[in-house]
Amino acid sequence: MSSPSHLPASFPAQRKTAPFHLMAKPVGPRCNMACRYCFYTEKEALFPARGDFRMSDRVLEAYIRGIAESQDTTELTYAWQGGEPTLAGIGFFRRAVELQRRYAGGRPVQNALQTNGLALDDEWCEFLARHRFLVGLSLDGPADLQNEYRVDSAGRPQFDRVLRALNTLRKYGVPFNILTVVHRANAARPLEVYRYLRDAGARHLQFIPAVERSPDGAARALGLQLAPPPDLSAEAAAPARVLPWCPAPEAFGDFLVAIFDEWIRRDVGRVFVQTFEVALGQWMGLPAGVCQSAPTCGRALALEHNGDVYACDHYVYPAFRLGNVLESPLADLVDAAAQTRFGDAKRDRLPAVCRACPWLRMCGGDCPKHRILPAGPGEPPVSYLCEGYRRFFEHAAPWLRRLEVLLRAGRPATDIRFEIAALDRQSAGGAAMEARHA
């Protein structure tokens, strides 16, 4: 297929590379909310020529084409995030779908859109349903927990509008999952959060811990209010200084444990919690289902509104800019030597305490962004969430082991509930016998 006439003759030729994920920011860091824990909206300071931040048609086409021509896969996946991607307008996404048809070569296309939901009316949801977009809706729990940090620029809560969006998604049959940021407030009420989301009709849940630090010299030099990720090559960990809304590591672990106990008893097979599904897969020796628990990273990159490609969504800083899709083939940016070093550092800069840990195969050392705690003299830092994940894995291990036995025997995972019920009856019978002999 020849390049469309509005693209320059020198538009980079594409080549095939191993599968990767590229998260596009159609309006960059712009958003119609001002969530107090957000790590991304402050990135406006990194783009002096700001304009309206809307991705141009040239960059959009370069993204669509680059994914299609560099991926030797049976299905193509496009991811849209922000900021708030719906600010690009529904016409932008109609154009995206049109370009996907042009370049897909007959392959099916999957679109994933992460949104705060404020724009999702009937027109949006009809469009999303028709084109089978998978929507991630940000919701931190019932009203008081959602409104704790998720407010607009005037400080006004938006829970009612998000709930309306959820109901409109369900009305049109749009496939969706819920992304919940785990912060200090909702971490203390795990079952209330989980039951609320489950009872609201959510069947796919992601729990993302908030881990951010107060500004250091590097942040201030860039005009930012949050510290950038730590330097894993440093001999000592950066001071932790996590912000007040971050959950304590132990609280995050207890949050996962409490929800896991509810899930394993009544919701296995009907509610899918990403952390639990990934943990089970890795327990069974399958490849990591998410980048933070994989041994290395580097295959999940970010595309800014102006065409700049960065090492990762959490690493949109000048030092991690790889190039621009209007100037270089996308595969060349993904396979750049700097990106390979970035991805390998996750494995190569593990402290001794991680390398000796029995749970390393489950957590992969966690996201490098979270490695901010000292691990010993001359050692690279360890994840802030280490103790939380340890608590969860130690608690879940017996049940993960039993689920593996069931699945390898060809039985459904839901059978675990019958086994738990039998154990509960046995335990209750033993307690009753002890009471009679007391």
C-alpha positions in Angstrom: 0.0 0.0 0.0 1.5 3.4 -0.9 1.6 6.2 1.5 -1.5 8.5 1.4 -0.7 11.7 -0.5 -0.9 14.0 2.5 2.0 12.2 4.2 5.5 13.3 3.2 7.4 11.2 0.7 10.1 10.7 3.4 7.6 9.3 5.9 9.5 6.6 7.7 9.3 3.1 6.3 8.1 0.5 8.9 9.6 -2.9 9.7 8.4 -5.8 11.8 9.5 -6.2 15.4 8.5 -8.3 18.4 5.1 -7.4 20.0 4.9 -4.2 22.0 2.3 -2.0 23.5 2.1 1.7 22.8 -0.2 3.9 24.8 -1.3 7.0 22.9 -2.1 10.4 24.5 -4.4 12.2 22.0 -4.5 15.3 24.1 -1.3 14.8 26.1 -1.7 15.6 29.8 -4.8 17.8 29.4 -7.8 16.7 31.5 -11.2 17.9 32.6 -10.5 16.7 36.2 -7.8 17.7 38.7 -7.4 14.5 40.7 -5.1 15.4 43.6 -3.0 12.2 43.2 -2.6 12.4 39.4 1.0 12.0 38.2 0.3 13.0 34.6 -1.4 16.4 34.3 1.6 18.2 35.6 3.5 17.0 32.5 2.1 20.1 30.6 5.1 21.9 32.0 7.3 19.6 29.8 5.8 20.9 26.5 6.5 24.7 26.1 4.7 24.9 22.7 1.5 23.8 24.3 -1.3 24.9 21.9 -4.4 22.9 22.5 -2.5 19.6 22.9 -4.7 17.9 20.4 -2.9 15.2 18.4 -2.6 16.2 14.7 -3.9 14.0 11.9 -0.3 13.4 10.8 0.7 12.0 14.2 -2.5 10.0 14.5 -1.9 8.4 11.1 1.7 7.7 12.0 0.6 5.9 15.1 -2.1 3.8 13.4 0.2 2.9 10.5 3.2 2.3 12.7 1.3 -0.2 14.9 -0.2 -2.0 11.9 3.0 -2.3 9.8 5.4 -3.1 12.6 3.3 -5.8 14.3 3.2 -9.3 12.7 0.2 -10.3 14.8 -3.2 -11.7 14.1 -4.9 -8.8 15.9 -4.0 -5.1 16.3 -4.3 -3.3 19.6 -4.5 0.5 20.1 -4.5 2.1 23.5 -5.8 5.6 24.3 -5.2 7.4 27.6 -4.4 10.8 29.0 -4.9 13.1 30.6 -8.4 12.6 29.4 -8.5 11.2 25.8 -12.2 12.0 25.2 -11.2 15.7 25.1 -9.9 15.0 21.6 -13.6 14.7 20.5 -15.6 11.8 19.1 -14.6 13.0 15.6 -11.0 12.2 16.3 -11.8 8.6 17.2 -14.0 8.2 14.2 -11.0 9.2 12.1 -8.9 6.8 14.1 -11.2 3.9 13.3 -11.2 4.9 9.6 -7.4 4.8 9.5 -7.3 1.5 11.3 -9.5 0.0 8.6 -7.1 1.4 6.0 -4.0 -0.1 7.5 -5.1 -3.2 9.3 -4.9 -5.4 6.2 -8.1 -7.2 7.2 -6.9 -8.0 10.7 -9.3 -7.4 13.7 -8.6 -4.3 15.7 -9.0 -3.9 19.4 -9.2 -0.4 21.0 -8.8 0.3 24.7 -9.8 3.7 26.1 -9.1 4.8 29.6 -11.4 7.6 30.8 -12.8 9.4 33.8 -16.2 9.1 32.2 -17.3 12.7 32.3 -17.9 12.9 28.5 -19.6 9.5 28.1 -23.1 10.3 26.9 -25.4 8.3 24.6 -23.5 9.4 21.5 -20.2 8.3 22.9 -21.4 5.0 24.2 -23.2 4.1 21.0 -19.9 4.8 19.1 -17.9 2.8 21.6 -20.3 -0.1 21.5 -20.4 -0.2 17.7 -16.7 -0.4 17.4 -16.2 -2.6 20.4 -13.9 -0.4 22.3 -12.8 -1.8 25.7 -13.4 1.1 28.2 -11.5 1.5 31.4 -13.5 3.7 33.8 -11.7 5.3 36.7 -13.7 4.8 39.9 -12.2 4.6 43.4 -15.3 3.2 45.3 -18.5 4.6 46.7 -19.2 8.4 46.7 -17.1 9.5 49.6 -14.0 7.6 48.5 -14.4 8.6 44.9 -14.7 12.2 45.9 -11.8 12.1 48.3 -9.2 12.9 45.6 -11.1 12.8 42.3 -12.4 16.3 41.8 -12.5 18.9 39.0 -10.3 22.1 38.8 -12.7 23.9 41.1 -12.5 21.1 43.7 -16.0 19.9 43.0 -16.7 16.1 43.3 -17.9 14.3 40.2 -19.1 11.0 41.5 -22.6 11.3 40.1 -21.4 12.0 36.6 -19.1 8.9 36.7 -21.9 6.7 38.0 -24.1 8.0 35.1 -21.3 7.1 32.7 -21.1 3.6 34.2 -24.8 3.1 33.7 -24.7 4.4 30.1 -21.9 2.0 29.3 -24.0 -0.9 30.6 -27.1 0.4 28.7 -25.2 0.1 25.4 -23.4 -3.1 26.2 -19.9 -1.5 26.0 -17.3 -3.9 27.5 -15.7 -2.1 30.4 -13.4 -2.6 33.4 -13.0 -0.5 36.5 -9.6 1.0 37.3 -9.4 1.9 41.0 -6.5 3.9 42.4 -5.7 2.5 45.8 -4.9 5.5 48.1 -4.8 6.1 51.8 -8.5 6.5 52.3 -9.9 3.5 50.3 -7.1 1.2 51.3 -8.6 1.2 54.8 -12.0 0.0 53.5 -11.2 -2.8 51.1 -14.4 -4.9 51.3 -16.6 -1.8 51.0 -14.7 -0.8 47.8 -14.8 -4.3 46.3 -18.4 -5.0 47.1 -19.5 -1.6 45.8 -17.8 -2.1 42.5 -18.9 -5.7 42.1 -22.5 -4.8 43.0 -22.4 -1.9 40.5 -21.9 -4.5 37.8 -18.2 -4.4 37.3 -16.8 -7.8 36.3 -13.2 -6.8 35.6 -11.3 -4.8 38.2 -7.8 -3.3 38.4 -6.3 -2.0 41.6 -3.5 0.4 41.0 -1.5 1.7 44.1 -0.7 5.4 44.2 3.0 5.8 44.9 4.3 9.3 44.4 7.0 11.4 46.1 7.3 15.1 46.9 9.4 17.1 44.5 13.2 16.8 44.6 15.8 18.9 42.7 15.2 17.1 39.5 11.5 17.8 39.6 11.9 21.4 40.5 14.3 21.9 37.6 11.6 20.6 35.2 8.9 22.7 36.9 7.1 19.7 38.3 5.5 19.0 41.7 6.3 15.2 41.9 9.7 13.5 42.0 10.6 11.6 38.8 11.3 7.9 39.0 14.5 6.9 41.0 17.8 6.3 39.3 18.4 2.5 39.5 22.0 3.0 38.7 22.6 5.0 41.9 24.4 3.3 44.7 21.8 4.5 47.3 18.0 4.8 47.2 16.4 8.1 46.8 14.7 9.3 50.0 11.2 7.9 50.0 9.2 11.0 51.0 5.9 9.5 49.7 3.0 11.9 49.7 0.2 11.7 52.3 -2.3 10.1 50.0 -0.2 7.1 49.2 -1.2 3.9 51.1 1.3 2.4 53.5 2.8 -0.8 52.1 1.3 -3.0 54.8 -2.1 -1.3 54.2 -1.9 -2.1 50.5 -1.1 -5.7 51.3 -4.0 -6.0 53.7 -6.3 -4.4 51.1 -5.4 -7.1 48.6 -5.7 -9.9 51.2 -9.2 -8.8 52.4 -10.5 -8.6 48.8 -8.8 -11.9 47.8 -10.6 -13.7 50.7 -14.0 -12.4 49.5 -13.2 -13.1 45.9 -11.9 -16.7 46.4 -15.0 -17.6 48.5 -17.7 -16.3 46.2 -16.6 -14.6 43.0 -14.0 -16.8 41.3 -15.0 -17.2 37.7 -17.5 -14.3 37.7 -15.4 -11.3 38.8 -11.9 -10.9 37.4 -9.4 -9.0 39.5 -6.3 -8.3 37.5 -3.8 -8.7 40.4 -5.3 -12.1 41.3 -5.4 -13.4 37.7 -1.8 -12.3 37.1 -0.7 -13.9 40.3 -2.3 -17.2 39.4 -0.8 -17.2 36.0 2.7 -16.6 37.3 2.2 -19.2 40.0 1.5 -21.6 37.2 4.6 -20.6 35.3 2.9 -18.5 32.6 4.4 -15.2 31.3 3.7 -12.1 33.3 0.3 -10.6 32.5 1.4 -7.1 33.3 4.7 -5.3 32.9 5.3 -4.5 36.5 5.6 -8.2 37.5 7.7 -9.2 34.5 11.4 -9.8 34.9 12.2 -7.1 32.4 10.2 -4.2 30.9 10.6 -1.9 27.9 7.8 -3.2 25.6 5.1 -0.9 27.0 5.8 2.6 25.7 4.0 6.0 25.6 3.2 8.2 22.6 2.6 11.9 23.4 0.3 14.1 21.5 3.1 15.6 19.4 4.5 12.3 18.2 7.2 11.9 20.8 7.8 8.3 22.1 8.9 7.7 25.7 10.2 4.6 27.4 7.0 4.2 29.5 3.9 6.0 30.6 5.6 6.6 34.0 8.8 7.8 32.4 7.6 10.8 30.3 10.6 12.9 31.1 13.2 14.4 28.7 15.8 11.8 29.6 13.6 9.0 28.4 12.4 10.4 25.1 13.3 7.9 22.3 12.3 10.0 19.3 9.3 11.0 17.2 7.1 8.9 15.0 7.1 11.5 12.3 10.9 11.2 12.1 11.7 7.6 12.8 10.1 4.2 12.2 8.2 3.1 15.3 10.0 -0.3 15.4 13.3 1.5 15.5 12.2 3.5 18.5 10.9 0.4 20.3 14.1 -1.5 19.6 16.5 1.4 20.4 19.5 0.5 22.4 18.5 3.0 25.1 15.1 1.3 25.4 16.7 -2.1 25.7 19.0 -0.9 28.5 16.0 0.7 30.2 14.0 -2.6 30.1 17.0 -4.8 31.2 17.8 -2.5 34.1 14.7 -3.8 35.9 16.3 -7.3 36.1 20.0 -6.2 36.2 19.6 -3.7 39.1 17.7 -5.9 41.6 19.1 -5.8 45.1 20.3 -9.0 46.7 17.3 -9.1 49.0 15.1 -9.4 45.9 17.2 -11.9 44.1 17.0 -14.2 47.2 13.3 -13.6 47.8 11.0 -16.6 47.1 8.3 -14.2 45.7 10.5 -12.7 43.0 8.9 -14.9 40.4 5.6 -13.4 41.4 6.4 -9.6 41.6 9.4 -9.3 39.2 10.8 -6.7 41.6 7.8 -4.5 40.9 7.7 -1.4 38.7 11.1 0.4 38.7 9.3 3.6 39.4 8.3 2.2 42.9 11.9 1.2 43.9 12.6 4.0 46.3 13.4 2.2 49.6 17.0 1.4 50.7 18.0 -2.2 50.4 21.4 -2.2 52.0 24.8 -0.5 51.6 25.8 -0.3 48.0 22.6 -2.0 46.9 20.0 -0.7 44.4 16.7 0.3 46.0 13.8 -2.0 46.6 10.1 -1.4 45.9 8.1 0.7 48.3 5.3 -1.9 48.1 7.5 -4.9 48.8 6.0 -5.6 52.2 2.5 -5.3 50.9 3.1 -7.7 48.1 4.9 -10.1 50.4 1.8 -10.2 52.7 -0.5 -10.8 49.8 1.6 -13.6 48.2 2.1 -15.4 51.5 -1.6 -15.3 52.2 -2.7 -16.3 48.7 -0.2 -19.0 48.1 -2.2 -22.0 49.5 -5.2 -21.0 47.4 -3.2 -20.4 44.3 -1.7 -23.8 44.7 -5.1 -25.4 45.0 -6.4 -23.4 42.0 -3.5 -24.7 39.9 -4.4 -28.3 40.9 -7.9 -27.8 39.8 -7.0 -26.2 36.5 -4.4 -28.7 35.6 -6.9 -31.5 36.3 -9.3 -29.9 33.8 -11.7 -28.7 36.5 -13.1 -25.1 36.6 -11.6 -22.7 39.0 -15.1 -22.2 40.5 -14.8 -25.6 42.1 -12.6 -23.9 44.7 -15.7 -22.5 46.3 -17.1 -26.0 47.0 -13.8 -26.9 48.7 -13.8 -23.8 50.8 -17.4 -24.5 51.8 -16.5 -28.0 52.9 -13.6 -26.7 54.9 -15.9 -24.2 56.6 -18.4 -26.9 57.5 -15.5 -29.0 58.9 -14.2 -26.1 60.9 -17.7 -25.2 62.2 -18.3 -28.9 63.2 -15.0 -28.9 65.1 -15.8 -25.7 66.9 -19.2 -27.1 67.9 -17.6 -30.3 69.2 -15.2 -28.3 71.3 -18.0 -26.2 72.7 -19.9 -29.3 73.8 -16.9 -30.6 75.6 -16.1 -27.3 77.2 
